[in-house]
Amino acid sequence: MPTDAYAAQPAARPAHAGVNSNFGARGWSMVGFALIMYYNFAAWTADGLNVIVQSFVDLHGWDFATLLAFSTPAGWLGVIGSLAIAELISRRGAKLVAVVGLILLGVTLIWFGRVTTYIEYAIGLTLLNFLATGVCFNVPGTLLNTWFPRKKGLALGWATMGMSLCTATLVPIMVFLFRGLGTQNGYAACGLALIAVGLAAIVWVRNTPEELGLYPDNEPVSREQLAANLAELENYKSPFTIPVLLRDKDMWLISLGYGVLWLVDIGVVSQLVPRLISVGYDQSTAIWMFTTAAFFCALFSYVWGWFDVRFGTRRTSIVYAFFFAVTHACLLVRGSDLFTYFTLLLVGMSIAGIKELATSQVGSVYGRYDFAAANRVISTIACLFRVCCFAVIAASLKWTGEYDAAYIFFIFLDFVGAAMIFFITDTCKGKLDASVPAGHH
């Protein structure tokens, strides 16, 4: 077992990590790149569905319900297929996958805007889910855990703002492009932008700070240790194989614990506008409220990251799960306008934390050397749970005609997630840099 090869070390100790975002210029550039990646992950797997389906209805006169029905199987196939990309990241590094993956995603978008049959649409949607999940979800987490092993919570807190910004801005951007350029050229413009980012990544992205002569966490170590770290990273082969991971208790606790929390997260954000309309708000007001919640989410992405570094990932995640239970309870209440805005604030605070905390927990338990190996399995299982939220909501609407049954079930899942996270091992069981003494990772 891997824990025999490397003595378990105490997991991230907040007192040693520091809570300042002093990432350095190149470190900040990696955070910015990761933000763009997370933006595109949200765009082409979740938020984009708000405009993608309707755009093809308008373009070809296709049936809305038929197009929408393709979303769930496309999401499942995309998640399962993305395991292959996660494996490639583990073997070849995040940079190569980022460059090739973004170019392929851009080409797919250009083609997707020109599909003419339902089958082509389904294939295109599946490819978008496959590339966006495999590349734009897995690459940034791997990069930031490698660049910032002790400050990953802060780095991820900044970078995951990309998903919140996507929620707030993607729909108006896409509507503007479709109106100005036409639907087909609007998709082409997005595709060309992604290809440009992919080409820029050739000179922009580095798998490790050591490749640039920089330090992990932007905190100095000796030049000799820097060279030793780089050689170790380039030649390291993780003992966390898939069979080993499937027998690892912590892998299942992280995957399932954070998977159910991600399920309830997407369950809220994907149906917030219909829920607001169902309690009496008109569509334009509901969309404005939704955008407001998304901006709150961007702010609190950093806040949860700060708590992560200050108090530790596991403890922060347990608090986060209970906080989400309070949010779900408030969503059950039909109160005044003031109470609704208070609930929206809670929603924005709640949906902000899951991606940062889930990714950070993988790094805390498996470390920078073994993160990619562990994350390829954990992210796949967690994403499979994420997609299940639509089935829960559909069942609630079918059997009760309202969202309340789904929210009650979500509260139960919040407590299940908190219980699973509580039992996660509070040690780093992966390999540490020789320069990092116990308790500093």
N, C-alpha and C positions, 0 to 999 in steps of 0.2 A: 504493500500500500504506500501511497505517497507520503503519508505521515511518518512512515518508518525512515524514509530517505531524508526527510527534513524535519527536525524537531519542531513541534508546534510552538508558535510564538504568540504572545498576546496580540490581539487585534488592535486596530488603530486606537491610540491613546490620545484623546483630545488635547491633553496638556502639552504634548510635544508637537502637535501638528501645526498649531497656529491657525488663526482665522483671518489672516490678511490675504487678499487676492494679489499677491506680488508674484505673478507668474512670469514676468519678463516679457519683452516684446515678442519673441518667437513663441513663447508659451501662450500668450494672448492670441496670437494668430492661429494656434491649434484650437483654442477655445472657439474662436470665430468660425473656423472651418467646421467644427463639430456642430455649432449652432445652425449653420446652413444645412448640414446633413439631417439634423433632427427636424428642421422645417420641412424638408422634402419627404421625410418619412411620414410625418403627419399629413402632408399634402396629398400623397398618392395612395394612402391606405385608409384614411378616415375623412378628413375635412373636405378633400376634393370631391367626395361623393355628393356633397351639397350642390355642386354645379355640373359634375360630369354626366350624371344620368339625364338631367334636364337638357343639357346641351345636345345630346344625341336624339332626344325626343324632338327638339326644335329643328335639328338638322335633317333628320330622316323621317320624322313622323312615327317613330317606333313607340311601342307600348312601354309606359313608365314602369309598371309593375314587373314586366318581364326583364327589363334591364336591371332593376333593383334586385331581382332574385339571383342574378349572377354574382352579386357582391360577396355573399357568404362563402360559396365554394371557391371563389377566386381568392378570398382571404385565407382560407384553409390551405389551399394548394400553395399559395405564396409563402406561408409560414413554414410548411413542411419542406418546400424546395429550398428555402433560405438556409436550411441546415447545411447544405452543400457549400454555400458561400461562407458561412461561419467556419466551416472546416478549412476552406481555402485561406481565410484570414489567419487561422491558427498555423497553417503550414507556410504561407508565403508572405505574410505581413499585411497590415491594414492599407498601406499606401498603394500597392499594386491593385488591390481590390477596389479601392476608392476611385482610382483613375479609370480603370476599365469599366467598373460598374456604373459610374456617372455618365460616361459616354454612351454605354448601352441603354441606360435609362432615358437619356436624351433622344437617341434614335428611336426607341420604342414610342415615346410620346409623339414624335413627328409622324410616325406611321399610324399610331392610334387615332389621331385626328382625322385620318383619311379612310378608316374602315367603312365597309359598306354592307356588311351582313352581321347578323346576331352572333354567329360563330366567331367571326373576326373580333367583334367587340369583346366576347368572353375571353378569347385568347389574349387580347391586348390587356384587359383588366388583370388577368392572372399574371402576366409578365410584369406589369407595374407593381403589383403586390410582391412578387418574387424579388425584384430588384430593389424596391424601396425598403422592404423589410430586411433582406439579406445584406444590403450595402449601407443604406442610410441609417439603419438601426444598430447594426453590429460594429461598423467601423468607428464611429465617434466614441463609443464606450471603451473600445480597445485602446484607441489613441490616448484618451484622457487618463485611463488607469495606468498606462505605461509612462506618460509624461509626469503625472502627479500622483504617485502612489500614496502619499500621505495627505494631499490636499484634493483628492479626487472629488470629495463632496462639494467643495466650493466650485471647482472647475465644471462639474456636471450641473451644479445649480445655475451657473451662467449659461452653459450650452443648451440645457433643456428649455430655456426660454424660447428657443426656436420653435418648439411645438406650440407654445402659447401664442407667439406672434403669428404663426400660421393660422391658428383658429381665428385670430382677430382680423387678419388682412387678406387671406387667400381668396375668399369669395369676391370681395370688391375688385381685387386685381384681375381675377379670371373674367369677371363680368366686363371690366374695362377692355381687356384684350379681345374678348369675343365681339364686343360692339364695335371696336375700332378696326380690327383686322379680319373679323369673321372667325367662325369656330375652328375651321381647319388651320388657318394661319395662327390663331391664338395658341393652339396646342404646339404648333411648330416653333413659335417664339419661346415657349417654355422649354421645349426640347433643346433648342440652340443654346439657351442660357445654361442648361445643365451640361451640355458638351463643353462649353467654355470653362465652367468650373472644374470639370474633369481634366481638361488640358492644363489649367492653372495649377491643379494639384500636383502635377509632375515636379514643379519647382517649389510649391507651397508646403507640401506635407512631408514630414519625416516620421518614420515609425517610432523613433526614440530620440530624446534630447541629446543622448550621447553621440549620435551621428553628426551633430552640429558642434560638438565640443561643449555642450551645455549640461546642466545638472538636473537630475530629477527633482521636481518641486521647486526648481530655480534656487536651490540651496547648495552651496559649495561643498564638494568633496575633493579629495586630492586628484591630480591629473592621472596618477597611477591607478587609482580606484575607478576613475571615469573610463579609462581604457579597458580595465578588467571587466567592468559592467557591460561595455559594448561587446566585447568578445563573448562574454557569457550569454548575452541576449541573442547574438547572431547564431550561436551554436547550440542553444538550449533546446532540449526535447522534453516536453512536459510528460511526467508519469501519469497525468490524469487523462488516460484514454477513455473512450466512451464506455467500455465495460466497467472500468473502475468507477467512473462517475455514476453509472446506473446503480452501483452498490453503495454509493456514498449518501449517508443520511442527510448531510447538509445540502447537497445538491437538490434533493427532493423538498426539503423544508424551504429553501429559497425559491425554487420554481413554483411550488404550490402556494406558499405564503404570499409572495408578491404577485403571483398569477391571479389569485382571487381578488386582491386589491386593485390590480389593473383592470380586471373585469368590471368591478363596480365603478372605477374611474371612467372608463369608456361608456359604461351604461348611463352615467349622468350626463357627460358632455355631449354625447351623440344625440340625446333626446331632450335637451334642455329647452330648446325653442318650442317643440310640440307640447311639452309639459306646461310651459308658460301660457301658450295659446289655450290649452285645455282648461286653465283656471281663469280665463277671461281677458287676457291681454291680446291686442291685435298683433298681426305678424310683424309689422315694422317696429313696434315697441319691443316685442320679444327678441328680435334680432339685435336691436340696440343693447338690450340687457345682456344678451349672450356675449356681445363684443366687450362690454364692460367687464364681465366676469373673466373673459380671456386676458384682459390687461392686468387684472388682479393676479391671475395665474402667473403671468410673466414675472411680476414683482416677487411673488412668494416662491418661485423656483429658486431664487437666490437665498431666501430666508430659510427654506428647508435644508439647502446645502450648508448654510452657516451652522444650523443646529447639528447637522450630520458631523461636521468637523469638530464642533465644540463639545458635543455630548456623546458621540459615537453613533454609528449607523443603526445598530440593532435597537438601542433605546429610543432613538428618534423615530424609527419605523413603527414601534409599538405605540408611541404617542400619536403618530400620524394615523394609524388604524382607528384608534378611539376617537380622534378628531373627526375622521370621516364618518363614523357612526353618528356623531352629533349632527353633522351636515345632512345625512340621510333622514334623520328624525325630523329636522326642520323642513325638509322637502315634503314631508307628509302633512304639514300644517298649511291650511288656507288662511293666511293672516292678512294684515293690512299691507298697503304698498311699502310702508317702512320696513315691515317684517320681511317682505319679499326681497327688498334690496339688501337687508342684513343676510338673508339666506344666500343671495348671489355672492356676497363677499365671502361667505364660508365655502361656497362651491369653488370660487376662484382659488382660495387658499388650499382646498383639498385636492383638486385635480392637478395642482402644481408639483406635488412631491414624488409621485410614484416612479417615474422613469429615473430620476436622480438617485433615489434611495435604493431601488432594485439593482441598478448597475453598480453603485457604490458598495452594496453588500457583497456582491460577487468578488470585487476587488479586495474587500476586507478579509474575506475567508480564504481566497486562493492566491492573492498577491499579484504583482505586476507580471511576473514570469509565467504564471499559470492561468491568468485571467482569460485569455483567448480560448484556451483549451476547455475551461469550465463553462464559459459563457456560450459557446456554440450549442451546448445541450440545454442550459438553463434558459436562455433567451427563447429557444424554440418551444419549450414546454410552456413558459409563461405567456408567449404570444398565442398559443393555442387556447389558453384560458381567456385571453383578451377578446378573442373573436366570439366566444360563447355568450357575451353580454346581450347580443341581439336576440338570441333564443329566449333568454330570461324575460326581456322586455316584451317580446311578441306573445309569450305565454300569459304574461300579466294582462296585456291588452285584450287578448282573446277571451280569457276566462272571467275578467272583472270589468273590462272596458276602461280601466284606469291604470296609472303608473304605481299606485300605492303598494300593490302586492310585490312588485319588483323592488321598491325601496325597502320594504320590510325584509325581504330576502337579502338585500344588499347589507343591511345592518347585521344580520346573522353572519354573512361572509366577512364583514369587517372584524368581528370577534374571532372567527376562524383564522383569518390571516394573522391577527395579533398573537394568537396562541402558537401558531407555527413558527413565527419569527422569534418568539421568546425562547424556543428550544434550539435555535441555530447556535452552533459552536462559536464562542466568543474568542476565537484564536485564528491566527493566520496559519493555515496548514500547508500553504504553498511555499516555494523557495523565496528567500529574501536575499537582497544584496548583502554581500559580506560586510559592507560598510555600515549597515543599519543594525544597531544593537537591538536586543529584545526590548519590546515596548515602544520602539520608535517607528515601526512600520505603519 
